[in-house]
């Protein structure tokens, strides 16, 4: 099979299109014929060696996958060959390939009305937004949430999920992203290049921070007493904010990490199929352009999601 592979950590130039043996599914796993693979910041952070918890190269990158089941492993129930599925993989070995192995707890059946590109864009960003807003923050109707990087992969989905739960949504994004966010239902927008959100926003119940630098410490100023600062794990959360330092100010802080979940993904898929959640596709590129896709992702200027297509 064709796959993208790198033998050492480094820049996008280490990515190579190679021929590999097709993987074999083990107990509780399926072999997925990949039709599309989502591109996420975690992909290039692993490639650069910034996030090394998945071990050393060689690595086939990619966590987001959409395709059809080509083979089922021993003990698999609820899925069969030919089913169209999508999933967030728990390791980067890897969706940038013609075939990959996925554990069944991470799988969801792809709604027929979603194409593979849209389905591949959902898992990591969608589950991060969904689990943060629904499970951790337990956002309720009428509450106020501040979403940083609101036009990004996680942000634009969090805006819509929060709106679907009846929240008032404030987003930070550069001016060119405001039209998209208004169309997705954002109630209030702040151009971070023109205004300081920490000086203007007050009394929010939840802040979802998928940025880095000083966004965490500054976000504490925007929260009501007892409010929650929710930082996305792996995005460079500022070490100046801890649960203890937040508690000393009467606030809550949590560093959040997404967990692959087929059940959560199925709910997200239903919302996307119904049009309640719309996935913004910034670029759809062929597998051969994986290096360019990761360069775009690392630029920090992407509105929505980048997806690789596998013919």
C-alpha atoms as a printed R data frame, in Angstrom:
    type eleno elety resid chain resno       x       y      z
1   ATOM     1    CA   UNK     A     1   0.000   0.000  0.000
2   ATOM     2    CA   UNK     A     2   1.025   3.645 -0.411
3   ATOM     3    CA   UNK     A     3   1.644   5.602  2.766
4   ATOM     4    CA   UNK     A     4   3.313   8.741  4.047
5   ATOM     5    CA   UNK     A     5   6.204   7.889  6.360
6   ATOM     6    CA   UNK     A     6   9.050   9.625  8.138
7   ATOM     7    CA   UNK     A     7  12.195   7.969  9.462
8   ATOM     8    CA   UNK     A     8  13.367  10.833 11.690
9   ATOM     9    CA   UNK     A     9  11.898  13.879 13.400
10  ATOM    10    CA   UNK     A    10  12.186  17.143 11.493
11  ATOM    11    CA   UNK     A    11  10.498  19.556  9.119
12  ATOM    12    CA   UNK     A    12   7.946  18.721  6.421
13  ATOM    13    CA   UNK     A    13  10.781  17.578  4.157
14  ATOM    14    CA   UNK     A    14  11.112  14.327  6.173
15  ATOM    15    CA   UNK     A    15   7.700  13.166  4.909
16  ATOM    16    CA   UNK     A    16   8.039  10.561  2.156
17  ATOM    17    CA   UNK     A    17   5.543   8.663  0.013
18  ATOM    18    CA   UNK     A    18   6.538   5.000  0.376
19  ATOM    19    CA   UNK     A    19   5.254   1.464 -0.164
20  ATOM    20    CA   UNK     A    20   4.470  -0.489  3.013
21  ATOM    21    CA   UNK     A    21   2.951  -3.837  3.846
22  ATOM    22    CA   UNK     A    22  -0.780  -3.667  4.451
23  ATOM    23    CA   UNK     A    23  -1.469  -3.955  8.215
24  ATOM    24    CA   UNK     A    24  -3.433  -6.877  9.655
25  ATOM    25    CA   UNK     A    25  -6.232  -6.239 12.163
26  ATOM    26    CA   UNK     A    26  -5.907  -7.895 15.550
27  ATOM    27    CA   UNK     A    27  -8.637  -8.889 18.012
28  ATOM    28    CA   UNK     A    28 -11.266  -6.160 18.281
29  ATOM    29    CA   UNK     A    29  -9.845  -4.252 15.317
30  ATOM    30    CA   UNK     A    30 -10.806  -3.645 11.706
31  ATOM    31    CA   UNK     A    31  -8.779  -2.840  8.616
32  ATOM    32    CA   UNK     A    32 -10.030   0.401  7.065
33  ATOM    33    CA   UNK     A    33  -9.589   1.232  3.387
34  ATOM    34    CA   UNK     A    34  -8.838   4.931  3.833
35  ATOM    35    CA   UNK     A    35 -10.670   7.396  1.605
36  ATOM    36    CA   UNK     A    36  -9.719  10.572  3.476
37  ATOM    37    CA   UNK     A    37  -7.509  11.535  6.412
38  ATOM    38    CA   UNK     A    38  -7.816  14.685  8.489
39  ATOM    39    CA   UNK     A    39  -4.768  16.867  9.151
40  ATOM    40    CA   UNK     A    40  -4.364  18.231 12.681
41  ATOM    41    CA   UNK     A    41  -1.733  20.318 14.519
42  ATOM    42    CA   UNK     A    42  -0.836  17.208 16.528
43  ATOM    43    CA   UNK     A    43   0.437  15.632 13.275
44  ATOM    44    CA   UNK     A    44   3.216  18.144 12.709
45  ATOM    45    CA   UNK     A    45   3.957  18.472 16.421
46  ATOM    46    CA   UNK     A    46   4.631  14.732 16.581
47  ATOM    47    CA   UNK     A    47   6.722  14.997 13.388
48  ATOM    48    CA   UNK     A    48   8.838  17.774 14.910
49  ATOM    49    CA   UNK     A    49   9.406  15.772 18.093
50  ATOM    50    CA   UNK     A    50   7.471  18.303 20.197
51  ATOM    51    CA   UNK     A    51   5.086  15.555 21.326
52  ATOM    52    CA   UNK     A    52   7.058  12.342 21.781
53  ATOM    53    CA   UNK     A    53   4.698  10.173 23.814
54  ATOM    54    CA   UNK     A    54   4.102   7.976 20.747
55  ATOM    55    CA   UNK     A    55   7.724   6.878 20.568
56  ATOM    56    CA   UNK     A    56  10.368   7.241 17.913
57  ATOM    57    CA   UNK     A    57  10.153   7.114 14.104
58  ATOM    58    CA   UNK     A    58   9.507   5.490 11.726
59  ATOM    59    CA   UNK     A    59   5.970   6.854 11.929
60  ATOM    60    CA   UNK     A    60   3.051   6.999  9.535
61  ATOM    61    CA   UNK     A    61   1.190  10.141 10.674
62  ATOM    62    CA   UNK     A    62  -2.521  10.769 10.948
63  ATOM    63    CA   UNK     A    63  -5.258  10.321 13.538
64  ATOM    64    CA   UNK     A    64  -8.450  11.213 11.605
65  ATOM    65    CA   UNK     A    65  -9.737   8.606  9.183
66  ATOM    66    CA   UNK     A    66 -12.798   7.966  7.032
67  ATOM    67    CA   UNK     A    67 -13.221   4.968  4.746
68  ATOM    68    CA   UNK     A    68 -14.760   1.535  4.524
69  ATOM    69    CA   UNK     A    69 -14.003  -1.670  6.376
70  ATOM    70    CA   UNK     A    70 -11.904  -4.023  4.248
71  ATOM    71    CA   UNK     A    71 -11.418  -6.739  6.869
72  ATOM    72    CA   UNK     A    72 -12.574  -7.473 10.415
73  ATOM    73    CA   UNK     A    73 -10.358  -8.944 13.091
74  ATOM    74    CA   UNK     A    74 -11.211 -11.723 15.556
75  ATOM    75    CA   UNK     A    75 -14.032 -10.997 17.978
76  ATOM    76    CA   UNK     A    76 -15.396  -7.954 16.166
77  ATOM    77    CA   UNK     A    77 -19.136  -7.414 16.516
78  ATOM    78    CA   UNK     A    78 -21.343  -4.568 15.337
79  ATOM    79    CA   UNK     A    79 -19.257  -3.902 12.213
80  ATOM    80    CA   UNK     A    80 -18.791  -5.826  9.004
81  ATOM    81    CA   UNK     A    81 -16.844  -5.687  5.793
82  ATOM    82    CA   UNK     A    82 -18.061  -2.888  3.518
83  ATOM    83    CA   UNK     A    83 -19.354  -0.640  6.307
84  ATOM    84    CA   UNK     A    84 -18.431   3.011  5.814
85  ATOM    85    CA   UNK     A    85 -16.871   4.260  9.050
86  ATOM    86    CA   UNK     A    86 -14.907   7.135 10.543
87  ATOM    87    CA   UNK     A    87 -12.738   7.318 13.637
88  ATOM    88    CA   UNK     A    88 -10.127   9.109 15.711
89  ATOM    89    CA   UNK     A    89  -7.143   6.804 16.072
90  ATOM    90    CA   UNK     A    90  -5.279   6.685 19.385
91  ATOM    91    CA   UNK     A    91  -1.802   6.643 17.855
92  ATOM    92    CA   UNK     A    92  -0.241   8.216 14.754
93  ATOM    93    CA   UNK     A    93   0.394   4.917 12.952
94  ATOM    94    CA   UNK     A    94  -1.456   6.129 10.887
95  ATOM    95    CA   UNK     A    95  -4.223   7.537  8.679
96  ATOM    96    CA   UNK     A    96  -1.950   8.958  5.961
97  ATOM    97    CA   UNK     A    97  -2.103   5.635  4.107
98  ATOM    98    CA   UNK     A    98  -4.300   3.560  1.825
99  ATOM    99    CA   UNK     A    99  -5.097   1.205  4.728
100 ATOM   100    CA   UNK     A   100  -4.979   1.537  8.490
101 ATOM   101    CA   UNK     A   101  -6.096  -0.474 11.502
102 ATOM   102    CA   UNK     A   102  -8.669   0.944 13.925
103 ATOM   103    CA   UNK     A   103 -10.035  -0.404 17.235
104 ATOM   104    CA   UNK     A   104 -13.803  -0.838 17.188
105 ATOM   105    CA   UNK     A   105 -14.464   1.320 20.315
106 ATOM   106    CA   UNK     A   106 -13.196   4.317 18.318
107 ATOM   107    CA   UNK     A   107 -15.336   3.582 15.245
108 ATOM   108    CA   UNK     A   108 -18.644   5.096 14.226
109 ATOM   109    CA   UNK     A   109 -20.719   4.334 11.169
110 ATOM   110    CA   UNK     A   110 -20.462   7.233  8.730
111 ATOM   111    CA   UNK     A   111 -23.842   8.802  7.946
112 ATOM   112    CA   UNK     A   112 -24.660   8.212  4.293
113 ATOM   113    CA   UNK     A   113 -25.193  11.936  3.684
114 ATOM   114    CA   UNK     A   114 -21.636  12.818  4.791
115 ATOM   115    CA   UNK     A   115 -18.878  12.476  2.232
116 ATOM   116    CA   UNK     A   116 -15.540  11.025  3.310
117 ATOM   117    CA   UNK     A   117 -13.790  14.413  3.261
118 ATOM   118    CA   UNK     A   118 -16.278  15.889  5.725
119 ATOM   119    CA   UNK     A   119 -16.245  12.758  7.892
120 ATOM   120    CA   UNK     A   120 -12.423  12.732  8.025
121 ATOM   121    CA   UNK     A   121 -12.417  16.362  9.172
122 ATOM   122    CA   UNK     A   122 -14.600  15.651 12.201
123 ATOM   123    CA   UNK     A   123 -12.966  13.186 14.624
124 ATOM   124    CA   UNK     A   124 -10.080  14.889 16.466
125 ATOM   125    CA   UNK     A   125 -11.356  18.478 16.272
126 ATOM   126    CA   UNK     A   126 -14.983  17.484 16.711
127 ATOM   127    CA   UNK     A   127 -14.397  15.161 19.654
128 ATOM   128    CA   UNK     A   128 -12.154  17.740 21.317
129 ATOM   129    CA   UNK     A   129 -14.872  20.379 21.008
130 ATOM   130    CA   UNK     A   130 -17.704  17.983 21.914
131 ATOM   131    CA   UNK     A   131 -16.101  16.417 24.974
132 ATOM   132    CA   UNK     A   132 -14.830  19.765 26.262
133 ATOM   133    CA   UNK     A   133 -18.137  21.584 25.879
134 ATOM   134    CA   UNK     A   134 -20.577  18.756 26.676
135 ATOM   135    CA   UNK     A   135 -18.787  16.400 29.061
136 ATOM   136    CA   UNK     A   136 -16.278  18.576 30.917
137 ATOM   137    CA   UNK     A   137 -17.846  22.049 30.931
138 ATOM   138    CA   UNK     A   138 -21.408  20.630 30.913
139 ATOM   139    CA   UNK     A   139 -22.485  23.820 29.182
140 ATOM   140    CA   UNK     A   140 -26.108  24.751 29.838
141 ATOM   141    CA   UNK     A   141 -28.604  26.986 28.023
142 ATOM   142    CA   UNK     A   142 -28.009  30.651 28.746
143 ATOM   143    CA   UNK     A   143 -24.406  30.252 29.854
144 ATOM   144    CA   UNK     A   144 -21.650  32.280 28.212
145 ATOM   145    CA   UNK     A   145 -18.568  30.729 26.627
146 ATOM   146    CA   UNK     A   146 -15.463  32.393 25.200
147 ATOM   147    CA   UNK     A   147 -13.878  30.317 22.407
148 ATOM   148    CA   UNK     A   148 -10.333  31.207 21.392
149 ATOM   149    CA   UNK     A   149  -9.156  30.573 17.813
150 ATOM   150    CA   UNK     A   150 -12.833  30.335 16.990
151 ATOM   151    CA   UNK     A   151 -12.327  29.991 13.234
152 ATOM   152    CA   UNK     A   152  -9.849  27.101 13.621
153 ATOM   153    CA   UNK     A   153 -10.520  23.387 13.471
154 ATOM   154    CA   UNK     A   154 -11.582  22.919 17.097
155 ATOM   155    CA   UNK     A   155 -12.924  26.454 17.502
156 ATOM   156    CA   UNK     A   156 -15.459  26.571 14.672
157 ATOM   157    CA   UNK     A   157 -16.942  23.262 15.817
158 ATOM   158    CA   UNK     A   158 -17.007  24.350 19.474
159 ATOM   159    CA   UNK     A   159 -18.935  27.487 18.470
160 ATOM   160    CA   UNK     A   160 -21.627  25.375 16.830
161 ATOM   161    CA   UNK     A   161 -21.804  22.748 19.578
162 ATOM   162    CA   UNK     A   162 -22.129  25.484 22.206
163 ATOM   163    CA   UNK     A   163 -24.902  27.159 20.217
164 ATOM   164    CA   UNK     A   164 -26.683  23.809 19.839
165 ATOM   165    CA   UNK     A   165 -26.684  23.643 23.661
166 ATOM   166    CA   UNK     A   166 -28.228  27.095 24.001
167 ATOM   167    CA   UNK     A   167 -25.132  29.046 25.037
168 ATOM   168    CA   UNK     A   168 -24.124  32.624 24.257
169 ATOM   169    CA   UNK     A   169 -20.882  32.349 22.278
170 ATOM   170    CA   UNK     A   170 -18.046  34.881 22.125
171 ATOM   171    CA   UNK     A   171 -15.189  34.094 19.768
172 ATOM   172    CA   UNK     A   172 -11.703  35.470 19.187
173 ATOM   173    CA   UNK     A   173 -10.482  35.358 15.585
174 ATOM   174    CA   UNK     A   174  -8.863  37.608 13.016
175 ATOM   175    CA   UNK     A   175 -11.237  39.806 11.023
176 ATOM   176    CA   UNK     A   176 -11.314  37.637  7.871
177 ATOM   177    CA   UNK     A   177 -12.805  34.775  9.895
178 ATOM   178    CA   UNK     A   178 -15.711  36.765 11.304
179 ATOM   179    CA   UNK     A   179 -18.105  36.226  8.398
180 ATOM   180    CA   UNK     A   180 -17.748  32.458  8.724
181 ATOM   181    CA   UNK     A   181 -18.291  32.586 12.476
182 ATOM   182    CA   UNK     A   182 -21.385  34.755 12.180
183 ATOM   183    CA   UNK     A   183 -22.810  32.239  9.727
184 ATOM   184    CA   UNK     A   184 -22.142  29.512 12.305
185 ATOM   185    CA   UNK     A   185 -24.070  31.380 14.988
186 ATOM   186    CA   UNK     A   186 -21.437  33.217 17.058
187 ATOM   187    CA   UNK     A   187 -23.076  35.983 19.094
188 ATOM   188    CA   UNK     A   188 -20.059  38.229 19.620
189 ATOM   189    CA   UNK     A   189 -16.663  38.383 17.901
190 ATOM   190    CA   UNK     A   190 -13.360  39.976 18.855
191 ATOM   191    CA   UNK     A   191 -10.562  40.606 16.377
192 ATOM   192    CA   UNK     A   192  -7.538  39.737 18.497
193 ATOM   193    CA   UNK     A   193  -5.359  41.936 16.266
194 ATOM   194    CA   UNK     A   194  -7.474  45.006 17.014
195 ATOM   195    CA   UNK     A   195  -8.710  44.541 20.590
196 ATOM   196    CA   UNK     A   196  -7.655  42.903 23.846
197 ATOM   197    CA   UNK     A   197 -10.294  40.339 24.815
198 ATOM   198    CA   UNK     A   198  -9.067  40.406 28.418
199 ATOM   199    CA   UNK     A   199  -9.950  44.084 28.670
200 ATOM   200    CA   UNK     A   200 -13.427  43.814 27.171
201 ATOM   201    CA   UNK     A   201 -14.919  40.405 28.046
202 ATOM   202    CA   UNK     A   202 -16.305  39.799 31.528
203 ATOM   203    CA   UNK     A   203 -18.562  37.324 33.298
204 ATOM   204    CA   UNK     A   204 -18.202  34.271 31.072
205 ATOM   205    CA   UNK     A   205 -18.886  30.841 32.506
206 ATOM   206    CA   UNK     A   206 -16.373  28.917 30.375
207 ATOM   207    CA   UNK     A   207 -13.272  29.715 28.336
208 ATOM   208    CA   UNK     A   208 -12.107  27.138 25.778
209 ATOM   209    CA   UNK     A   209  -8.429  27.813 25.113
210 ATOM   210    CA   UNK     A   210  -6.778  25.934 22.248
211 ATOM   211    CA   UNK     A   211  -4.104  28.618 21.863
212 ATOM   212    CA   UNK     A   212  -0.762  29.019 23.607
213 ATOM   213    CA   UNK     A   213   1.397  31.930 24.783
214 ATOM   214    CA   UNK     A   214  -0.410  34.027 27.379
215 ATOM   215    CA   UNK     A   215  -4.022  33.278 26.432
216 ATOM   216    CA   UNK     A   216  -4.563  31.186 29.573
217 ATOM   217    CA   UNK     A   217  -3.456  33.758 32.164
218 ATOM   218    CA   UNK     A   218  -5.287  36.563 30.361
219 ATOM   219    CA   UNK     A   219  -8.456  34.483 30.083
220 ATOM   220    CA   UNK     A   220  -8.760  34.274 33.854
221 ATOM   221    CA   UNK     A   221  -9.763  37.947 33.826
222 ATOM   222    CA   UNK     A   222 -12.839  37.174 31.742
223 ATOM   223    CA   UNK     A   223 -14.373  34.517 33.994
224 ATOM   224    CA   UNK     A   224 -17.163  34.972 36.501
225 ATOM   225    CA   UNK     A   225 -16.539  33.664 40.055
226 ATOM   226    CA   UNK     A   226 -16.468  29.874 39.841
227 ATOM   227    CA   UNK     A   227 -15.958  29.976 36.072
228 ATOM   228    CA   UNK     A   228 -13.917  27.354 34.197
229 ATOM   229    CA   UNK     A   229 -10.810  27.814 32.063
230 ATOM   230    CA   UNK     A   230 -10.540  24.733 29.873
231 ATOM   231    CA   UNK     A   231  -7.178  24.385 28.110
232 ATOM   232    CA   UNK     A   232  -6.767  21.849 25.320
233 ATOM   233    CA   UNK     A   233  -3.910  19.484 26.123
234 ATOM   234    CA   UNK     A   234  -1.052  19.487 23.625
235 ATOM   235    CA   UNK     A   235  -1.537  23.067 22.468
236 ATOM   236    CA   UNK     A   236   1.041  24.704 24.714
237 ATOM   237    CA   UNK     A   237  -1.051  25.663 27.744
238 ATOM   238    CA   UNK     A   238   0.757  28.310 29.790
239 ATOM   239    CA   UNK     A   239   2.473  26.867 32.863
240 ATOM   240    CA   UNK     A   240   1.593  30.012 34.812
241 ATOM   241    CA   UNK     A   241  -1.943  28.686 35.177
242 ATOM   242    CA   UNK     A   242  -2.551  25.701 37.448
243 ATOM   243    CA   UNK     A   243  -5.639  24.343 39.220
244 ATOM   244    CA   UNK     A   244  -4.210  25.758 42.456
245 ATOM   245    CA   UNK     A   245  -3.526  29.260 41.101
246 ATOM   246    CA   UNK     A   246  -7.015  29.380 39.560
247 ATOM   247    CA   UNK     A   247  -8.635  28.153 42.777
248 ATOM   248    CA   UNK     A   248  -6.861  30.910 44.717
249 ATOM   249    CA   UNK     A   249  -8.849  33.365 42.591
250 ATOM   250    CA   UNK     A   250 -12.125  31.484 43.031
251 ATOM   251    CA   UNK     A   251 -11.902  29.983 39.531
252 ATOM   252    CA   UNK     A   252 -11.492  26.518 38.031
253 ATOM   253    CA   UNK     A   253  -8.857  25.297 35.601
254 ATOM   254    CA   UNK     A   254  -8.635  22.016 33.735
255 ATOM   255    CA   UNK     A   255  -6.163  20.741 31.154
256 ATOM   256    CA   UNK     A   256  -8.267  18.664 28.803
257 ATOM   257    CA   UNK     A   257  -7.340  15.846 26.439
258 ATOM   258    CA   UNK     A   258  -9.629  14.230 23.888
259 ATOM   259    CA   UNK     A   259 -10.444  10.509 24.208
260 ATOM   260    CA   UNK     A   260 -11.339   8.537 21.045
261 ATOM   261    CA   UNK     A   261 -14.989   7.506 21.321
262 ATOM   262    CA   UNK     A   262 -17.166   5.940 18.675
263 ATOM   263    CA   UNK     A   263 -20.277   6.762 20.712
264 ATOM   264    CA   UNK     A   264 -19.456  10.490 20.873
265 ATOM   265    CA   UNK     A   265 -18.450  10.487 17.217
266 ATOM   266    CA   UNK     A   266 -21.776   8.915 16.235
267 ATOM   267    CA   UNK     A   267 -23.604  11.790 17.965
268 ATOM   268    CA   UNK     A   268 -21.421  14.323 16.187
269 ATOM   269    CA   UNK     A   269 -22.023  12.580 12.871
270 ATOM   270    CA   UNK     A   270 -25.770  12.853 13.373
271 ATOM   271    CA   UNK     A   271 -25.500  16.594 14.054
272 ATOM   272    CA   UNK     A   272 -23.351  17.054 10.948
273 ATOM   273    CA   UNK     A   273 -25.725  15.002  8.826
274 ATOM   274    CA   UNK     A   274 -28.644  17.118 10.061
275 ATOM   275    CA   UNK     A   275 -26.789  20.344  9.279
276 ATOM   276    CA   UNK     A   276 -26.720  21.443 12.923
277 ATOM   277    CA   UNK     A   277 -22.919  21.267 12.841
278 ATOM   278    CA   UNK     A   278 -21.159  22.335  9.663
279 ATOM   279    CA   UNK     A   279 -17.565  21.353  9.018
280 ATOM   280    CA   UNK     A   280 -15.547  24.030  7.260
281 ATOM   281    CA   UNK     A   281 -13.076  22.453  4.829
282 ATOM   282    CA   UNK     A   282 -10.141  24.813  4.282
283 ATOM   283    CA   UNK     A   283  -8.242  22.531  1.856
284 ATOM   284    CA   UNK     A   284  -8.623  19.050  0.405
285 ATOM   285    CA   UNK     A   285  -5.291  17.822 -0.964
286 ATOM   286    CA   UNK     A   286  -4.095  14.490 -2.368
287 ATOM   287    CA   UNK     A   287  -2.028  12.183 -0.155
288 ATOM   288    CA   UNK     A   288   1.086  13.088 -2.132
289 ATOM   289    CA   UNK     A   289   0.832  16.682 -0.819
290 ATOM   290    CA   UNK     A   290   0.997  15.726  2.856
291 ATOM   291    CA   UNK     A   291   4.017  17.977  3.424
292 ATOM   292    CA   UNK     A   292   2.164  21.005  2.067
293 ATOM   293    CA   UNK     A   293  -0.888  20.102  4.155
294 ATOM   294    CA   UNK     A   294   1.180  20.045  7.342
295 ATOM   295    CA   UNK     A   295   2.896  23.310  6.412
296 ATOM   296    CA   UNK     A   296  -0.509  24.942  6.018
297 ATOM   297    CA   UNK     A   297  -1.658  23.532  9.351
298 ATOM   298    CA   UNK     A   298   1.458  24.841 11.100
299 ATOM   299    CA   UNK     A   299   0.965  28.327  9.649
300 ATOM   300    CA   UNK     A   300  -1.807  29.090 12.133
301 ATOM   301    CA   UNK     A   301  -3.848  30.792  9.425
302 ATOM   302    CA   UNK     A   302  -6.216  27.960  8.527
303 ATOM   303    CA   UNK     A   303  -9.950  28.537  8.885
304 ATOM   304    CA   UNK     A   304 -11.536  25.127  9.340
305 ATOM   305    CA   UNK     A   305  -9.918  21.780  8.546
306 ATOM   306    CA   UNK     A   306  -7.376  20.398  6.073
307 ATOM   307    CA   UNK     A   307  -8.010  16.927  4.660
308 ATOM   308    CA   UNK     A   308  -5.929  14.521  2.585
309 ATOM   309    CA   UNK     A   309  -7.750  12.423 -0.002
310 ATOM   310    CA   UNK     A   310  -6.621   8.925 -0.936
311 ATOM   311    CA   UNK     A   311  -7.648   7.828 -4.427
